[in-house]
Amino acid sequence: MADQEQQKDKLSQEQQQNELSQAQPHQAKDSLRPATQVIHTGTEPEEHTGAASVPIFMASTFHQRDIDAPQDFEYSRSGNPTRQAVEKALAALEGGRAGFAFASGMAAMTTALGLFGAGDHLIATRDIYGGTYRLLSQVWPRFGVETTFVDATDVEAIAAAARPNTRGLILETPSNPTLAITDLRAAADLARQQGWISIVDNTFMTPCLQQPLALGIDVVVHSATKFLGGHSDLIAGAIVVDDPALAKRIGYLQNAFGAVLSPHDSWLLLRGIKTLYVRMQAMQKTAQKVATALQAHREVKKVYYPGLIDHPGYGVHKAQSQGAGAVLSFDLGSRERVKAFLTKVRLALVAVSLGGVESILSYPTTMSHAAMEPEERESRGIGPGLLRISVGLEDADDLIADLEQALAALSGGQE
Ligand SMILES: *Cc1c(COP(=O)(O)O)cnc(C)c1O
């Protein structure tokens, strides 16, 4: 017994030394380019066996050798080695000091919104994810937090919504599903001046294409279910911050709410992230082709994609990102035409969600934005003819040919 204890002790000393010796290289890795970072951050070979993949530590609790000497891990809600690996990767990718992984994007957003309390006022973009809209419009008011929704493509409109008790600004750019663009630098500057905490949902871009922290934003939130995971096989969320005081508060809230990512899902997320960069590059290249083809098609009323030069946010988006991403929306004019189109599509899934290796078509009216009242939806350009496509890794020509054959079925319809 004693021998075993001693051995464990030695092992853990080695572990601690090993971790110390790794602290430096970790920091040096921050300067690597995204394609390298996604492969090498948070995923050092396992120290005892050299395993190339981070082990899945399926432990709820950790033996404490000395009750007076705190160890790195004590209980998996507070910290788990597999989750820590993915949290390090997320932090490095977003260029922040601390990353946090959650059981879903909404768990991450809920935790971020836990920074606010009764009597606080928030300003949020009106073009916001339906679930976030539900939290802000239905749930948080019950705890005394009020939100004003504004057209955040106009920074003046954000400034005009300010109240003496405003504490936070919640943004999403490009927005869902109309791909509206907010000038993140200008919004971050305004928030700084006013002493507000600024939060950006960076799900659509991923850190490979847009890094809000570098533009002055305080808190980055992700639905890691989407591009970060990338394979339509897990639900996960993330927060990354750079400010040490905010990191402390988010860490406290993560442990307090307890909506943490499981060890197994942390591993899946890490695995997904390894190919994030190549996936994003390939997908956005195809998305640009799809957007161009749809825009040229007579059955399509309108295309929303920040990679199109006539998109109202084209210039701002180009200046603050490394690409237009893989999500675009298009309007077919009516619900009937959408239904007819969807029955003909062969390749893309028709589903809630985005960011998978397979292209996914969604119908915001009954899917992502079902929680929004119809008038509210219409006023945001989410009409009954709007479809969103998350472009996957299929061959671009195959994908476009499939969409075009489905569109061809609409001609002779209502016109
Ligand atoms: C999906 C999504 C969310 C919610 O994330 P879940 O992982 O489904 O909880 C939040 N924001 C955006 C932009 C999303 O697309």
The ligand as an ORCA input file, in Angstrom:
! r2SCAN-3c Opt
* xyz 0 1
  C     -26.402     26.932    -32.497
  C     -26.078     28.286    -32.057
  C     -26.144     28.647    -30.712
  C     -26.609     27.668    -29.640
  O     -25.705     26.636    -29.447
  P     -26.119     25.158    -28.968
  O     -24.832     24.426    -29.040
  O     -27.175     24.651    -29.906
  O     -26.649     25.290    -27.590
  C     -25.758     29.919    -30.357
  N     -25.372     30.825    -31.279
  C     -25.306     30.522    -32.583
  C     -24.860     31.560    -33.557
  C     -25.658     29.252    -33.024
  O     -25.604     28.959    -34.329
*
